[in-house]
Amino acid sequence: MISIMVQGRLGNQMFQYAFLRALQEQGYDDQINLCFDFVKAVNGFEDSLKDFNVCEYKSTNQFGLSLFQKLGKGINYYFLNQHRKTELEEQAYQLKGIKFWNQLGFFWLSQGYYEFQKPKYKNKEAIGYFESARYFEPIKEKIQEELTPKYDKLEKNKRLYDLIENSESVCITIRRGDFLSSKHKKTFFVCTEEYFDKGIEYMQKHLKNPKFFVFSDDVEWCKNNMKFPENTEFEDGSDPVWEKLRLMYSCKHFIISNSTFSWWAQYLSRNPEKIVVAPNRWRNGECASAIEQENWVRLEV
């Protein structure tokens, strides 16, 4: 069994699922175990993967680790807490012992990318967000198929889908919400209005008659406070998350925010000629992110 304590909302959950799915495809194990206790109890979130065509998984709060593994996990966490004064210190500590813990059955890394090896233990546990396409790029087509909604397109969005499919559609995703809170603004507020203006200008220079579609967790604020080209379309903000994501990835090109939800919209796109505009840094932290992709157009923020 390969288990993970799921963290975050849909975008984060998709990364964690894709990481475990890639391990499964490499012959690590037959059973995926996703524990949603943390996101439900601490954050008030839910299992958002249930609305997608993901492979069968077990949802439980029992990881099934051996007594030795549980002891090792406890020791690991104890020493981590002694080395987590800064992001760089935490990452350095994890990388120092990552090979050892990997052999004990732990796939554990808070940030960045690491080429994990197959451990000998039957039961394995993953701890982290695993935000890099490198983990699952070999099975990209499977991931794209499995992370499509189970449900039909909503009838109310028929006009929007028609416009997206019959134009040089550009998806603009604007993340506000918790990124503007006192807790997260210093770290995560990266994409300013100027960034989106630059992104729109880039698309207008490189596409013939682009049409822009805006998606946000605060659509009304975007309408009232930002400038967009004439005939820009706005998702109404009432769609369930699975429908919103499908509308987004149905677009042909992307101006993304530093959001995992935004990231998945461009990754699930089937357009081989897509242009993806992204910020030149993912967050205001000490550690480099492994989430960026080589084909992106990076704009300074």
C-alpha positions as CSV (number, residue, x, y, z in Angstrom):
1,M,0.0,0.0,0.0
2,I,1.2,3.5,-0.8
3,S,-0.4,6.1,1.5
4,I,-0.4,9.9,1.8
5,M,-1.9,12.4,4.2
6,V,-3.6,14.6,1.7
7,Q,-3.0,18.4,2.0
8,G,-4.8,21.3,0.4
9,R,-7.6,21.7,-2.0
10,L,-8.1,20.4,-5.6
11,G,-4.8,21.6,-7.2
12,N,-2.7,20.3,-4.3
13,Q,-4.7,17.0,-4.2
14,M,-4.1,16.5,-7.9
15,F,-0.4,16.8,-7.5
16,Q,-0.4,14.3,-4.6
17,Y,-2.6,11.9,-6.6
18,A,-0.5,12.1,-9.7
19,F,2.7,11.4,-7.7
20,L,1.2,8.3,-6.1
21,R,-0.3,7.2,-9.5
22,A,3.1,7.5,-11.1
23,L,4.6,5.3,-8.4
24,Q,1.8,2.8,-8.9
25,E,2.5,2.7,-12.7
26,Q,6.2,2.0,-11.9
27,G,5.1,-1.2,-10.1
28,Y,5.5,0.0,-6.5
29,D,2.2,-1.4,-5.3
30,D,-1.4,-2.1,-6.3
31,Q,-3.2,0.0,-3.7
32,I,-3.3,3.8,-3.3
33,N,-4.5,5.0,0.1
34,L,-5.5,8.7,0.5
35,C,-6.2,10.0,3.9
36,F,-8.3,13.2,4.0
37,D,-8.5,13.6,7.7
38,F,-6.2,16.6,7.8
39,V,-7.9,18.6,5.1
40,K,-11.4,17.9,6.6
41,A,-10.5,18.5,10.2
42,V,-8.0,21.3,10.0
43,N,-9.0,23.2,6.8
44,G,-12.6,22.3,6.3
45,F,-11.9,21.1,2.8
46,E,-13.1,17.9,1.2
47,D,-12.1,15.0,-1.1
48,S,-12.2,16.9,-4.4
49,L,-10.8,14.0,-6.4
50,K,-14.1,12.1,-6.0
51,D,-15.6,14.2,-8.9
52,F,-12.9,13.0,-11.4
53,N,-12.2,9.8,-13.3
54,V,-9.3,8.9,-11.0
55,C,-8.4,5.2,-10.5
56,E,-9.8,3.4,-7.6
57,Y,-8.2,4.3,-4.3
58,K,-8.8,3.5,-0.6
59,S,-9.7,6.3,1.7
60,T,-8.8,5.6,5.3
61,N,-7.1,7.0,8.4
62,Q,-5.0,4.0,8.8
63,F,-1.6,4.0,7.0
64,G,-0.7,0.5,7.9
65,L,3.0,1.3,8.7
66,S,5.1,-1.3,10.6
67,L,6.1,-0.5,14.2
68,F,9.6,0.2,12.9
69,Q,8.4,2.6,10.3
70,K,6.2,4.4,12.9
71,L,9.1,4.8,15.2
72,G,11.3,6.1,12.4
73,K,8.6,8.6,11.4
74,G,8.4,9.9,14.9
75,I,12.2,10.3,15.2
76,N,12.3,12.0,11.8
77,Y,9.7,14.6,12.8
78,Y,11.4,15.2,16.1
79,F,14.7,16.1,14.4
80,L,12.9,18.1,11.6
81,N,11.4,20.3,14.2
82,Q,15.0,21.1,15.4
83,H,16.0,22.2,11.9
84,R,13.0,24.1,10.5
85,K,13.8,27.7,11.6
86,T,13.9,28.7,7.9
87,E,12.7,27.0,4.7
88,L,16.3,26.5,3.6
89,E,17.3,24.8,6.8
90,E,14.3,22.5,6.6
91,Q,15.0,21.6,3.0
92,A,18.7,21.1,3.7
93,Y,17.8,18.7,6.6
94,Q,15.4,16.7,4.5
95,L,17.8,16.4,1.6
96,K,20.6,15.3,3.9
97,G,18.6,12.3,5.1
98,I,16.3,11.7,2.2
99,K,18.0,8.6,0.8
100,F,18.0,6.9,4.2
101,W,14.3,7.6,4.8
102,N,13.4,6.7,1.3
103,Q,14.9,3.2,1.9
104,L,12.7,2.9,5.0
105,G,9.6,3.5,2.9
106,F,9.1,7.2,3.1
107,F,8.8,9.5,0.1
108,W,9.2,12.8,2.0
109,L,10.1,16.2,0.6
110,S,8.4,19.5,1.4
111,Q,9.6,21.4,-1.6
112,G,11.6,20.8,-4.7
113,Y,12.3,17.6,-6.7
114,Y,14.1,14.4,-5.9
115,E,14.5,11.1,-7.8
116,F,13.1,8.7,-5.3
117,Q,14.2,5.0,-5.3
118,K,12.0,2.0,-4.8
119,P,12.2,0.9,-1.1
120,K,12.0,-2.7,0.1
121,Y,9.1,-2.2,2.5
122,K,5.7,-3.4,1.4
123,N,3.9,-0.4,3.0
124,K,5.1,3.1,2.0
125,E,4.1,6.6,3.0
126,A,4.4,9.9,1.0
127,I,4.7,13.2,2.9
128,G,4.6,16.4,0.8
129,Y,3.0,18.2,-2.1
130,F,5.2,16.8,-4.9
131,E,4.6,19.9,-7.1
132,S,6.6,19.0,-10.2
133,A,5.5,17.5,-13.5
134,R,8.7,15.5,-13.6
135,Y,7.3,13.0,-11.1
136,F,4.5,12.0,-13.5
137,E,5.4,13.3,-17.0
138,P,5.9,9.7,-18.3
139,I,2.2,9.0,-17.7
140,K,1.0,12.5,-18.7
141,E,-1.8,11.1,-21.0
142,K,-3.1,8.9,-18.3
143,I,-3.1,11.7,-15.8
144,Q,-4.9,14.0,-18.2
145,E,-7.6,11.3,-18.8
146,E,-8.1,10.5,-15.1
147,L,-8.2,14.2,-14.0
148,T,-11.2,14.9,-16.2
149,P,-14.6,15.4,-14.5
150,K,-17.0,12.5,-14.2
151,Y,-20.0,14.7,-15.1
152,D,-21.3,16.2,-18.3
153,K,-20.8,19.8,-19.2
154,L,-23.3,22.1,-17.5
155,E,-26.0,23.3,-19.9
156,K,-25.8,26.9,-18.6
157,N,-22.2,27.1,-19.9
158,K,-23.0,26.0,-23.4
159,R,-22.4,29.5,-24.8
160,L,-19.1,29.8,-22.9
161,Y,-17.8,26.5,-24.2
162,D,-18.8,27.5,-27.8
163,L,-16.9,30.7,-27.5
164,I,-13.9,29.0,-26.0
165,E,-13.8,26.3,-28.7
166,N,-14.4,28.6,-31.7
167,S,-11.9,31.4,-30.9
168,E,-8.2,31.9,-30.1
169,S,-9.2,31.5,-26.5
170,V,-6.9,32.7,-23.6
171,C,-7.7,31.6,-20.1
172,I,-6.7,34.2,-17.4
173,T,-6.8,32.9,-13.9
174,I,-6.6,35.5,-11.1
175,R,-6.1,34.1,-7.6
176,R,-7.1,36.5,-4.8
177,G,-8.8,35.1,-1.7
178,D,-6.4,33.7,0.9
179,F,-3.4,35.0,-1.1
180,L,-4.3,38.5,0.2
181,S,-4.7,37.5,3.8
182,S,-2.2,38.7,6.4
183,K,-1.0,35.1,6.8
184,H,-0.2,34.4,3.2
185,K,0.2,37.8,1.4
186,K,4.0,38.2,2.0
187,T,4.7,34.7,0.6
188,F,2.1,34.1,-2.1
189,F,0.9,37.4,-3.5
190,V,3.1,37.6,-6.6
191,C,0.8,38.3,-9.6
192,T,-0.1,42.0,-9.6
193,E,-2.4,43.8,-12.0
194,E,0.6,44.9,-13.9
195,Y,1.6,41.2,-14.5
196,F,-1.8,40.4,-16.0
197,D,-1.6,43.6,-18.2
198,K,1.8,42.4,-19.5
199,G,0.4,38.9,-20.1
200,I,-2.5,40.3,-22.1
201,E,-0.2,42.5,-24.2
202,Y,2.0,39.4,-24.9
203,M,-0.9,37.4,-26.1
204,Q,-2.1,40.2,-28.3
205,K,1.3,40.4,-30.0
206,H,1.7,36.7,-30.6
207,L,-1.9,35.6,-31.4
208,K,-4.3,36.7,-34.1
209,N,-7.5,38.0,-32.6
210,P,-7.1,36.4,-29.1
211,K,-10.3,36.3,-27.0
212,F,-9.9,36.4,-23.2
213,F,-11.8,34.4,-20.6
214,V,-11.4,35.4,-16.9
215,F,-11.6,33.0,-14.0
216,S,-11.2,34.0,-10.4
217,D,-12.3,33.4,-6.9
218,D,-13.4,37.1,-6.9
219,V,-14.9,37.7,-10.3
220,E,-16.7,40.9,-9.3
221,W,-13.6,42.5,-8.0
222,C,-11.8,41.7,-11.3
223,K,-14.6,43.2,-13.3
224,N,-14.7,46.4,-11.2
225,N,-11.0,47.0,-10.6
226,M,-9.0,45.6,-13.6
227,K,-8.8,46.5,-17.3
228,F,-9.5,43.9,-19.9
229,P,-9.9,44.1,-23.7
230,E,-13.3,44.6,-25.2
231,N,-15.5,41.5,-25.4
232,T,-13.7,39.7,-22.5
233,E,-15.8,36.9,-21.1
234,F,-16.1,36.1,-17.3
235,E,-17.0,32.8,-15.7
236,D,-19.8,33.7,-13.4
237,G,-18.2,32.2,-10.3
238,S,-21.0,29.9,-9.5
239,D,-19.6,26.7,-11.1
240,P,-18.5,23.7,-9.1
241,V,-14.7,23.3,-9.0
242,W,-14.7,20.4,-11.5
243,E,-16.7,22.4,-14.1
244,K,-14.6,25.6,-13.6
245,L,-11.4,23.6,-14.2
246,R,-12.8,22.0,-17.4
247,L,-13.8,25.4,-18.7
248,M,-10.3,26.6,-18.0
249,Y,-8.4,23.8,-19.6
250,S,-10.7,23.9,-22.7
251,C,-9.1,27.2,-23.6
252,K,-6.2,27.2,-26.1
253,H,-3.8,29.5,-24.3
254,F,-3.1,30.5,-20.7
255,I,-2.1,33.4,-18.5
256,I,-1.7,31.7,-15.1
257,S,-1.3,32.8,-11.5
258,N,1.0,31.1,-9.1
259,S,-1.7,28.7,-8.1
260,T,-1.8,24.9,-8.4
261,F,-5.4,25.1,-9.6
262,S,-4.2,27.5,-12.4
263,W,-1.2,25.2,-13.1
264,W,-3.5,22.2,-13.7
265,A,-5.6,24.2,-16.2
266,Q,-2.6,24.6,-18.5
267,Y,-1.3,21.1,-17.9
268,L,-4.6,19.4,-18.7
269,S,-4.9,21.4,-22.0
270,R,-4.8,19.2,-25.1
271,N,-3.5,22.0,-27.3
272,P,0.0,21.2,-28.4
273,E,0.5,24.7,-29.6
274,K,-0.5,26.4,-26.4
275,I,1.2,29.5,-25.1
276,V,1.5,29.6,-21.3
277,V,2.4,33.0,-19.7
278,A,3.5,32.6,-16.1
279,P,5.2,34.7,-13.4
280,N,9.0,34.4,-13.2
281,R,8.8,33.3,-9.6
282,W,6.3,31.1,-8.0
283,R,6.4,32.5,-4.5
284,N,8.4,34.9,-2.3
285,G,10.3,32.3,-0.4
286,E,13.9,31.1,0.1
287,C,13.6,27.8,-1.8
288,A,13.3,27.5,-5.5
289,S,10.2,25.9,-6.8
290,A,10.2,22.8,-9.0
291,I,6.7,23.6,-10.4
292,E,7.8,25.8,-13.3
293,Q,7.9,24.2,-16.8
294,E,10.4,24.9,-19.6
295,N,7.8,25.8,-22.2
296,W,6.4,28.7,-20.2
297,V,6.8,32.4,-21.2
298,R,8.1,33.9,-17.9
299,L,7.2,37.5,-17.1
300,E,8.9,39.5,-14.4
301,V,6.8,40.2,-11.3
